[in-house]
Amino acid sequence: MIDYQKFVLICEISGQNNKPAFRQASFGTKPVDKKIIEMTDFLYKDETYLIIGAAMEVHNELGPGFLEPVYQEAFEIELISQNIPYVREKIINIYYKNEKLKKEYSADFFCFDKIIVELKALGELNSVHESQLLNYLTATKTKVGLLINFGTKSLQHKRMVK
């Protein structure tokens, strides 16, 4: 079994039939060969599918060009309409060496009581945004996060598992 403390999976839904494909994976500091994986291999696959679907609906309706708060409000409306359980700007405890810090983290959305969702409205996502979400996952001891960018012609979304 994979040690999730050392394994990071960054996945993009792309290509034909929206099949998930490894864009980047690492074990410690060593890259892992790229390969296609099946949706059945995903942790919380049904939940992340619903969240991404809600984001696609927002992007199809609004398109790119708005600031992040507009997408946050529209995304919240879509989560409600699709009966997806969530908490907006949920305060999540941060841990350092298994000790809870006084400083807390506020997730844009915390869906299904187990998935961090970070929204962006940028021209392009980069490794800094991915690192930020990875740090949130590590510090909060949450296993799955979604990074969703509404600022491009096509919706960008990345799924990270820690």
DRENVOMI-890063 format. One record per residue (C-alpha): residue in three letters; x, y, z. Coordinates in pm, 1 decimal. Example, Ala and Ser with C-alpha at 12.3 -4.5 7.8 and 13.67 -1.06 7.14 Angstrom:
BEGIN
+------+----------+----------+----------+
| type |        x |        y |        z |
+------+----------+----------+----------+
|  ALA |   1230.0 |   -450.0 |    780.0 |
|  SER |   1367.0 |   -106.0 |    714.0 |
+------+----------+----------+----------+
# end
This chain:
BEGIN
+------+----------+----------+----------+
| type |        x |        y |        z |
+------+----------+----------+----------+
|  MET |      0.0 |      0.0 |      0.0 |
|  ILE |    115.0 |    354.9 |    -72.2 |
|  ASP |    229.4 |    572.5 |    218.4 |
|  TYR |      8.2 |    880.0 |    177.3 |
|  GLN |    249.1 |   1090.4 |    383.6 |
|  LYS |    499.2 |   1060.8 |     97.9 |
|  PHE |    278.1 |   1020.3 |   -206.9 |
|  VAL |    118.3 |   1314.9 |   -381.7 |
|  LEU |   -112.4 |   1280.2 |   -679.5 |
|  ILE |   -205.0 |   1574.8 |   -893.6 |
|  CYS |   -466.0 |   1474.0 |  -1145.8 |
|  GLU |   -632.6 |   1661.1 |  -1427.7 |
|  ILE |   -950.3 |   1552.7 |  -1598.3 |
|  SER |   -875.0 |   1583.5 |  -1965.6 |
|  GLY |   -879.0 |   1413.2 |  -2299.5 |
|  GLN |  -1149.9 |   1201.2 |  -2448.2 |
|  ASN |  -1438.6 |   1095.9 |  -2223.5 |
|  ASN |  -1295.7 |   1311.7 |  -1942.1 |
|  LYS |  -1069.3 |   1025.7 |  -1833.4 |
|  PRO |   -845.6 |   1119.9 |  -1542.4 |
|  ALA |   -478.5 |   1130.3 |  -1630.8 |
|  PHE |   -171.2 |   1169.9 |  -1415.5 |
|  ARG |    -13.3 |   1506.7 |  -1485.3 |
|  GLN |    230.9 |   1477.6 |  -1201.1 |
|  ALA |    289.9 |   1220.6 |   -932.6 |
|  SER |    574.2 |   1180.5 |   -691.4 |
|  PHE |    683.7 |    947.6 |   -417.0 |
|  GLY |    903.3 |   1147.4 |   -185.2 |
|  THR |   1115.5 |   1341.7 |   -431.6 |
|  LYS |   1118.7 |   1081.4 |   -710.1 |
|  PRO |    871.9 |   1125.0 |   -999.0 |
|  VAL |    641.2 |    836.2 |  -1079.4 |
|  ASP |    578.8 |    725.9 |  -1438.8 |
|  LYS |    277.3 |    887.6 |  -1601.5 |
|  LYS |    -15.3 |    658.2 |  -1667.8 |
|  ILE |   -389.0 |    655.1 |  -1703.0 |
|  ILE |   -590.6 |    545.6 |  -1400.8 |
|  GLU |   -954.3 |    452.2 |  -1376.1 |
|  MET |  -1211.3 |    660.3 |  -1186.4 |
|  THR |  -1272.7 |    365.2 |   -955.7 |
|  ASP |   -924.0 |    416.2 |   -811.4 |
|  PHE |  -1005.9 |    764.2 |   -679.1 |
|  LEU |  -1063.5 |    838.1 |   -313.4 |
|  TYR |  -1403.9 |   1013.0 |   -285.1 |
|  LYS |  -1452.4 |    980.8 |   -662.0 |
|  ASP |  -1830.4 |   1028.1 |   -655.4 |
|  GLU |  -1807.8 |   1335.3 |   -436.2 |
|  THR |  -1533.3 |   1502.4 |   -640.6 |
|  TYR |  -1724.3 |   1423.0 |   -960.4 |
|  LEU |  -2028.9 |   1608.9 |   -825.2 |
|  ILE |  -1822.6 |   1907.9 |   -711.1 |
|  ILE |  -1645.1 |   1937.7 |  -1047.5 |
|  GLY |  -1980.9 |   1906.6 |  -1223.1 |
|  ALA |  -2117.0 |   2197.1 |  -1017.3 |
|  ALA |  -1809.9 |   2403.8 |  -1109.2 |
|  MET |  -1858.8 |   2319.4 |  -1478.0 |
|  GLU |  -2217.6 |   2440.0 |  -1457.8 |
|  VAL |  -2102.1 |   2772.3 |  -1311.4 |
|  HIS |  -1831.3 |   2811.5 |  -1575.8 |
|  ASN |  -2072.9 |   2723.4 |  -1857.4 |
|  GLU |  -2313.3 |   2989.5 |  -1733.0 |
|  LEU |  -2067.3 |   3271.2 |  -1650.2 |
|  GLY |  -1757.0 |   3192.2 |  -1854.3 |
|  PRO |  -1420.4 |   3348.9 |  -1766.7 |
|  GLY |  -1360.0 |   3714.3 |  -1680.2 |
|  PHE |  -1512.3 |   3769.8 |  -1336.6 |
|  LEU |  -1329.4 |   3809.9 |  -1007.0 |
|  GLU |  -1310.5 |   3517.7 |   -766.1 |
|  PRO |  -1589.4 |   3638.6 |   -529.3 |
|  VAL |  -1840.6 |   3623.0 |   -817.8 |
|  TYR |  -1753.6 |   3259.0 |   -883.9 |
|  GLN |  -1763.2 |   3179.5 |   -511.9 |
|  GLU |  -2117.1 |   3312.2 |   -484.4 |
|  ALA |  -2235.1 |   3136.9 |   -801.1 |
|  PHE |  -2061.7 |   2812.8 |   -694.6 |
|  GLU |  -2240.2 |   2825.5 |   -360.8 |
|  ILE |  -2575.2 |   2866.7 |   -538.0 |
|  GLU |  -2491.5 |   2566.2 |   -757.2 |
|  LEU |  -2388.7 |   2351.9 |   -458.8 |
|  ILE |  -2723.6 |   2429.2 |   -296.7 |
|  SER |  -2918.6 |   2353.1 |   -615.5 |
|  GLN |  -2740.3 |   2017.8 |   -652.6 |
|  ASN |  -2780.3 |   1929.1 |   -282.5 |
|  ILE |  -2405.3 |   1902.7 |   -230.2 |
|  PRO |  -2325.1 |   1941.6 |    140.3 |
|  TYR |  -2070.5 |   2215.7 |    205.2 |
|  VAL |  -1946.8 |   2479.1 |    444.3 |
|  ARG |  -1823.9 |   2805.9 |    295.5 |
|  GLU |  -1503.8 |   2953.5 |    439.6 |
|  LYS |  -1486.5 |   2675.5 |    696.5 |
|  ILE |  -1223.1 |   2723.1 |    961.7 |
|  ILE |   -998.5 |   2416.6 |    968.1 |
|  ASN |   -735.7 |   2349.1 |   1234.0 |
|  ILE |   -370.4 |   2343.6 |   1129.8 |
|  TYR |   -122.8 |   2101.7 |   1283.7 |
|  TYR |    252.7 |   2116.1 |   1318.7 |
|  LYS |    419.7 |   1793.3 |   1433.2 |
|  ASN |     78.1 |   1668.7 |   1550.8 |
|  GLU |     27.7 |   1980.4 |   1763.2 |
|  LYS |   -268.1 |   2207.0 |   1687.5 |
|  LEU |   -163.1 |   2562.1 |   1604.0 |
|  LYS |   -349.0 |   2874.5 |   1715.1 |
|  LYS |   -356.5 |   2996.0 |   1355.3 |
|  GLU |   -638.8 |   2844.6 |   1153.2 |
|  TYR |   -700.2 |   2801.3 |    781.9 |
|  SER |  -1019.2 |   2907.7 |    606.3 |
|  ALA |  -1108.2 |   2684.6 |    310.1 |
|  ASP |  -1307.5 |   2848.1 |     30.0 |
|  PHE |  -1540.8 |   2548.1 |     53.5 |
|  PHE |  -1530.2 |   2227.9 |    253.8 |
|  CYS |  -1760.0 |   1977.5 |     82.2 |
|  PHE |  -1896.3 |   1648.5 |    213.3 |
|  ASP |  -1710.9 |   1721.7 |    538.1 |
|  LYS |  -1391.4 |   1580.8 |    380.9 |
|  ILE |  -1288.4 |   1766.6 |     62.5 |
|  ILE |  -1116.2 |   2106.3 |     49.7 |
|  VAL |  -1221.1 |   2311.0 |   -253.6 |
|  GLU |  -1011.7 |   2613.7 |   -346.4 |
|  LEU |  -1145.8 |   2843.4 |   -617.4 |
|  LYS |   -936.3 |   3070.6 |   -838.6 |
|  ALA |  -1011.9 |   3316.5 |  -1120.2 |
|  LEU |   -671.7 |   3340.2 |  -1286.2 |
|  GLY |   -530.6 |   3334.0 |  -1637.0 |
|  GLU |   -348.1 |   3013.3 |  -1548.9 |
|  LEU |   -283.6 |   2787.1 |  -1251.8 |
|  ASN |     77.0 |   2724.3 |  -1158.7 |
|  SER |    280.8 |   2515.7 |   -918.5 |
|  VAL |    243.9 |   2776.2 |   -641.8 |
|  HIS |   -132.8 |   2721.4 |   -636.0 |
|  GLU |    -82.7 |   2344.5 |   -631.2 |
|  SER |    170.3 |   2376.0 |   -349.0 |
|  GLN |    -70.8 |   2593.4 |   -153.9 |
|  LEU |   -344.0 |   2330.7 |   -173.5 |
|  LEU |    -97.6 |   2053.8 |    -91.0 |
|  ASN |     13.5 |   2248.6 |    217.8 |
|  TYR |   -350.8 |   2293.1 |    321.3 |
|  LEU |   -408.0 |   1918.7 |    287.2 |
|  THR |    -99.3 |   1838.2 |    492.1 |
|  ALA |   -158.5 |   2096.0 |    763.9 |
|  THR |   -526.1 |   2010.6 |    807.8 |
|  LYS |   -481.1 |   1633.3 |    776.8 |
|  THR |   -737.6 |   1631.0 |    495.8 |
|  LYS |   -683.4 |   1371.6 |    222.4 |
|  VAL |   -849.1 |   1520.9 |    -87.4 |
|  GLY |   -856.4 |   1870.3 |   -232.3 |
|  LEU |   -977.6 |   2029.4 |   -552.2 |
|  LEU |   -823.6 |   2335.5 |   -713.1 |
|  ILE |  -1072.8 |   2493.7 |   -952.9 |
|  ASN |   -989.5 |   2783.4 |  -1185.7 |
|  PHE |  -1270.4 |   2976.3 |  -1355.4 |
|  GLY |  -1039.0 |   3230.7 |  -1521.2 |
|  THR |   -963.9 |   3039.4 |  -1839.4 |
|  LYS |  -1168.3 |   2967.4 |  -2152.8 |
|  SER |  -1215.3 |   2607.4 |  -2036.5 |
|  LEU |  -1261.2 |   2531.8 |  -1667.6 |
|  GLN |   -938.4 |   2406.2 |  -1508.2 |
|  HIS |   -959.8 |   2165.1 |  -1218.6 |
|  LYS |   -696.6 |   1966.3 |  -1039.9 |
|  ARG |   -753.1 |   1694.9 |   -784.4 |
|  MET |   -490.8 |   1639.7 |   -519.8 |
|  VAL |   -465.8 |   1348.5 |   -279.0 |
|  LYS |   -233.4 |   1353.7 |     20.1 |
+------+----------+----------+----------+
# end
